[in-house]
Amino acid sequence: RGSEGLRIYQPIVPAQVALDEPETRHGVKPMGAVIVEMSGARTGQLKSRLLWLTVGSTVLFLIFPLCLIYLGSRNIISSIRRLSDAVRALGNGRLETRVAVSAHVAELETLAYGINDMAAKLQQENVVLLQRTTRLPEAQRIAHLGNWEWDIVNNTLDWSDEIYRILGLAPQPFGATYEVFVQAVHPDDRQAVKDCIRETLEGKCICSMDHRILLPDGSLRFVHEQAEVSCNGNEQPVRMTGTMQDITGAKLAAEALRVSRENLHRLLDSIAEGAYGVGTDGNCTFVNRAFLQMLGYQNENEMLGKHVHELIHHSHADGSPYPANECKAYRAYRTTQPINVSDEVFWRKDGVAIPVEYWSHPIMADGVVTGAIVTFIDITE
């Protein structure tokens, strides 16, 4: 039986023993049934395991790429966020901001390098701008030149620190207005200043004028104003910008020079000798009263700026031409040596020659000859 049993049940799965007829087999129910039942359970287990393996593999096959995509997108999003934060920081003035991107995405890395390069350039330009900004007040102080801007619509005036200094005021917030400026102008100059501003606003001119400023302590300053107007789309003036320069030193120097010249003219007019000045170009720079009287001229305008030799020294006593390049009076500034001549004539305006004795002395300025001064007397016997 054992051998039969083996012959009957050896091919258990291929023979496909009938599971629904176990009693029809004599003496084989226990063994065949057990063997077949064990094979079925094992087959079920294998099928179950195979099913779970298949499901697991499928799930892993789907989830793994999704995880990779998620991790990659998370890295990219993080990099984009860092780029956005960097740009926002740069926009807020934090120019030292730099961004590092490790997304392994060429486009993002290129964008990061571009942002960092831009930030470095902006930081460098900002340093230069700050240097210029800090130097501007110092430059304005040295030049005694301030700038201002008048918001015509809101009637507010913005002054640089140098404007306050020129006006003798302390810099203060909201301290600058058109009324404050007008009040600082000397009373005798206020109307002229207002007229200049009005004409500039009307587009008739560009404001450029000198006027006086009366300081709080009562002292006086001279300033030069320059201003231009900006208009909106309707050609209505909305802003005026300009500069104010303290020219007190130059004005005082010019006034001192004017007084000095007047004193010199008074001195020259008080002497009996005729006197005139000549530049290196041979043109007249001044004449005194005795010159006009002896040579028959009415006023100095008949001589100033004209070639002296051609007017009074053009010929010898016998009427022969006397070229300017041979003129002994000019020799003084050509040789830087004084000259005395007593055998020549000067010609009056009416064409009459008078014998004269003259002295020509070079005029020096900082070691450079600028002309000569000639004095003469009538030696007619």
Steps between C-alpha positions, in 0.01 A plus 500: 500500500774726567621463147152543360448792712813650365404418144158655549601808692847574373384744236279689740461831316528380140245215558258749650355245750131556534444686821126441499525117497739396771284203621500321162864414535555197715740560781630827358276760657718591790817523300368645180276741681781615725745536218258685278385725783862583585576584138195725476592695815851539379377613160272754668788624707715533191224679317444732796869572526525553128202736515652704783833500326340624182299766682802605703719521194239704318457734794876539534529554124245781522607655830875508438484734197245709684738529794783593268278761333389632838852524635624666180212746487545578867865581436409722202224676692740562788755642258238724337393619845860587585531691173178687574616584855833626363334726245266634769795569729685682222190706433495599867856629475690205650754496220732262684246219439623203299318180402634144467296257289572125499198385304720352230282685250709695254240773454468564874875500550542748214230719652673483840834598351330790320335621820827478694686684226233771493514530879878536495483775237221679686700482822806644329299778336331572833840545665599749230165679534536522878848643458372762259204575724721552802738713297226722355431701818873553547537612139205737539652642817832563327334658195243691711240353266171345613210347308128518559175361363159665528188283476264764365185289534552423869696820570790318664863589460792263545839659575843344521696568819708762320188705424423514871857609570489773235174631648641485851247239612534163669391197294160380621221274374215682328678834552527594134213680327471762230391754761809432713720552195331828402528623857876439486540715187607860562188723501638713217549190281179309577292638217772434244532141626122447488485643148779268385324196649166602349649548153672163529171330595336667199772361277631843405854440623735281703552653841859620535576795723709640782331630812562563866411285799436646843618260772323466837790685668456795262808431287482508122591242240495502122375190317457389141178312423447268202170313452292310245137384495356155426143473367242221486324370189271804500799736495424604856806569720525239776861521614785748502859396563798724542823593669611775732864603520651728760693759296559742786877464475499562125261794536710660770816445297335651192382795704846548647646489149245755379584732786869452435456586134298806586771612738761438231300701249463782749873490560578500127249777436667712768839508327597753232665245270301311245483126567367193325528122526564261217469122485736261329268514199558875472144593600420772754396389849452841668566875456501785749342844483826675396533260204153596376563872544843506331397283204151645447278199587165537675487178703692180556263290285663655194824325599418188704554179309649675198855477368680793663788523256266533200313786670772718655842369394461392138741750340823681565514879534570535126189296417686185397342173615603360838437122496365353822771234513755781529314688772732576794206523741418135430862405558442523876282189518696325227829535685358536855712814531378859562538740206541882493458683166506879440528545123167371371151636452147391588215583266189674627151396392484806273817389317743743665831355621642606838856429614504286815732336743367165621592223739387141443514242782410131468209367707577165664258249653645189668821545304317527167488821292137602438562837336645844574402835652607810313516853644583807294527879506459762230846655437384759251706818553 
